[in-house]
Amino acid sequence: MSKISIIVPVYYNSDTLMLLYEDMKAKILEQLGDYELVFVDDGSGDNSWEIMNQIRKMDSHVQCVKLSRNFGEHAALLAGLNVCTGDCAVTKQADLQEDSEIILEMYESWKKGNKVVLAVREERDENPVKIFFANMYYSIVRKTINKNMPKGGCDCYLLDRQVIGVLQLLNEKNSSLTLQVLWAGFQTDYVYIHRRDREIGKSRWTFSKKFKLVLDSMMSFSYFPIRMMSFVGILFNVLAVILLINVLVEKFTVGTPIAGWSSLMCVVLISAGLILLMLGILGEYVWRALDAARTRPPFIIDEVKKSEQ
């Protein structure tokens, strides 16, 4: 009989953890058969760890993993995938914005032979501005990184044990786990979900984390930033030549005097700004190469507790 692991990354989710477990227990756990719940505390500063262990004492299928500090959701999911023992594993957010029943549908799809099952957001009950920027990110990903990224994006996915093994071999930092899954190229199926707006607790998905995700996605899976730098350099060279020809033609045919200090400073400032931008992009690549060369682990597990029942 197959076994499914449910990986739940936890970061300041003390107000929703017990509600999440009760929801899954009422709707899906008995129907899954042999299951395992893996809660991963990603350096929460609240009492999430205590609540996780309360759930562990209530259910013999639960194990709790505590990271030594906050490493980010990518690392927390990897830690959960490293300790889980199921034939497949599904990720589940702790914010109660997705229906738990979707796990049953994903599990059935896996039983049909699909090694990756993505839970695609078909509808979202969230702020229109937030939805706009999210859709813009996924559009950029589809055009410049991976055309298989779903239009609505996905937070939850089910992975076969073989796919989990590939992710463990990659062992990448400053990356996107979703894009790693898509890059692996295994047989993939899609199920569609309605993402509700968050009603309990406060989201920790800050602007800085979203911006880092964009950088990680672009620089880990696409050569677009480097190609963009080359294109901008060529474009400005062409414009400079056109401007030079235009100035000389006017000087010798019309007698227009060549502008002096002001125009020169504008060109210098624009050029300096572009150079600094390009150096910043190159610096990002250099730093990421250094970070990878140090071979530091993407996460450190401080403690693992399994049920004593």
Beta strands, then each sheet from edge to edge (+ up, - down):
strand 1: 3-10
strand 2: 34-41
strand 3: 62-67
strand 4: 88-91
strand 5: 116-124
strand 6: 154-160
strand 7: 188-195
strand 8: 301-306
sheet 1: 7+ 5+ 6- 4+ 1+ 2+ 3+ 8-
end
